[in-house]
Every structure is written in C-alpha cells, then in structure tokens.
Amino acid sequence: MALKNQPITVCYTAYDATTGLRKTGDAANHTIYVIKDGSSAPTTNAPAEVDAAHAPGEYSVSLTAAEMNANTVAVTGRSTTASVEIVPVKITTERGVLPASAAGANGGMPTVDASNRIAGIQGTKNTLDSLHDLSAAQVENAVLDADVATHHTTSGSAGERINASGSAGDPWAAALPGGYGAGTAGHLVAANLDASVSSRLAASSYTAPDNADAASAATGVADLLARLTAPRATLLDSLDHLDADVSSRLPTGGFIAPDNAAIAAIQAKTDNLPANPAATGDPMTLDMSQHVPLSNTAQTVGDALNAARAEGFGKWDLIGTTLTLYAADGATPVHAFTLNDATNPTMRA
C-alpha cells in the first residue's frame, strides 16, 4: 500500500490504439499528470521507459512526497504520438483507508507494549484470553436472573416476550374458544372436540370390511361399465317404453309383408294425376292456356295438337315430294309427309 506524503515511483502502460500493441520508445512524447483528491497538475519529474526489450510499453515516473500528499492519487497523461494511449494508474494511500491520527494516539492505530500486549487497554484485563473468564453457570445466572420487566421491554425482543408470558395466566384455565381466532389451536379444539371420546365406537366393536368381496364387486362394476356401450345405455334409457305386455302385440307369424312392387306400380299411376283433381261427379276443368311442347310422344293427343298448330299457324316447306311442318319456333320439325307428286299432289303419306 502506498504511504501518504511519501515519494513513490509509479509504472504505467502506453499502447498503440490502432494496432493494439504496446508502444516503445515514446517517453519523450509523454506529458504525465498527477491527480490528487480530484485536482490535477503536471508531474515534477519526467517519465522514463522501463525496458523496451523485456517490458515493452512500460514507463515509470517518480512522484514526490508533495505529489503523494493525498488520500487518492491518479497518474495519467497523453502522448503527442498519434493513436498512442496512456493507461491511468489509480492509488489509494494508507491515509485514505487508515486512521489519520498517529499510532498509539487517541483515534489512531493501537500499539503493543514490551510484552507484545496491546497498549492502552484500560482496566485489569491485559490479554485476550483474560477477556473470556466467565463460566457457563455465571452466564446462565446472569441471563435468568435479569429483571426483564425493568430493563428488557423493547417491543418484539425476547425479554419483552418473556415478560408478557409471565402475566398470561394458566392456558388450561382459559375458556374455549374464548378469544382464539379461526385457525388457532384453541379455536380448533373448541370447534372439533364436541363429544366425549367414550361416546365413539370402541376399537373392540369395530368389524373390518370384507376387502376381498369389495374388490370383487369393484371388478364387476368395472366390467359392467366396460360392456355398457353408448347404444346399450340408450336402450336402458328406453325401458320406460315397455308399457304393455309383449304377448298383446302381433306375433311374427301373423305378419304379411306388403307387395312393394304393386305399391310402386300404383304410385307410378297416381303420380300422373293433377294436384287438385275434380271431385266425383264434377265436370273436369282443362287449362287450355298451357303451351304445347315442341316435341312429344307420337300418336298422342299432344302430338295431334302440335301437328294441328303447325299446319294451321306454323311454318312449312315443300321440297320435292317432302312436305315438312315446323313448330312455333320455325326451326323444329314437327312432322314430315311424302306427297305422291311434286307438281300436282293428290295424296300424302
């Protein structure tokens, strides 16, 4: 540790910030400053290179006693050489961490006497061993005989708690639940011990359950649950529908299956009936405003009506002995006739 107000030689490092290498041969370009407790000034002595070959980049500067007369000292500076940086060195003197008074003086470090004992200790105890001369019994009596009511009443201290327990009274004489809050032992005892123990079943009267039968029953229930699928469960829910004797229903032998083919044939006929047919005995009403289709089944009423419309109102053409009648669109042929003569026909086929 550096001593305050005592000269010292300080080493610092210089390096090239561009290459990252330590800089040698640069002492003449250094300007070094000493900072004493926050105030800076150039050093009295010039810096010198330590050893360029074995300690490259290391430089030293000697600080005077006056430059070391501070609690904290820092050595820093700059170089006129481009890119050269000087790494600061920070020093805390012994007066920055130790008492300022002289050793042995009031407020200073203790000293020892000719017997290597600490000098200046008051009283009759001259050695560290003599400071520990109380027996266990003396310590015990000093603690247990202390007047806690007078000297140890700080809230939360052990003495305060001991003093308070002395006036707490006999806990077995306290009424339950009394002032015991929910969750405390006093409240739980009062709330749960609500009957005499002798009124409960004696151990000699207890019959242990048949665990083997219980296990077998549990296995049976598990098997039943495994078999009870969703459809089966639905069937169980439908048991309330069994509201009559099964024997009152039609037996299988008395059932005659319907003639589905005949029923389908009848439906094919009835599907051709109008949605609202006339009642029996009423005149039939025909909707004559319906359009005649362009094509229809040959030799039907619709075919005849279509041909009549074409012949009376529609387009027709005669090419050779072929007479063609067209539907209302003038493009769809309705019927074609073959004449017996292209010039003076007297018959068509």
Buried (B, 14 or more C-beta within 10 A) or exposed (E): EBEBEEEBEBEBBBBBEEEEEBBBEBBEBBEBBBBBEEEEEEBEBEBEBBEBEEBBBBBBBBBBEEBBBBBBBBBBBBBEBEEBBBEEBEBBBEBBEBEEEEEEEEEBEEEEEEEEEEEEBEEEEBEEEEEEEEEEEEEEEEEEEEEBBEEBEEEEEEBBEBBEEEEEEEEEEEEBBEEBEEEEEBBBEBEEEEEEEEEEEEEEEEEEEEEEEEEEEEEEEEEEEEEEEEEEEEEEEEEEEEEEEEEEEEEEEEEEEEEEEEEEEEEEEEEEEEEEEEEEEEEEEEEEEEEBEBEBEEEEEEBEEBBBBBBEEBBBEEEEBEBBBBBBEEEBBBBEBEBEEEEEBEEEE
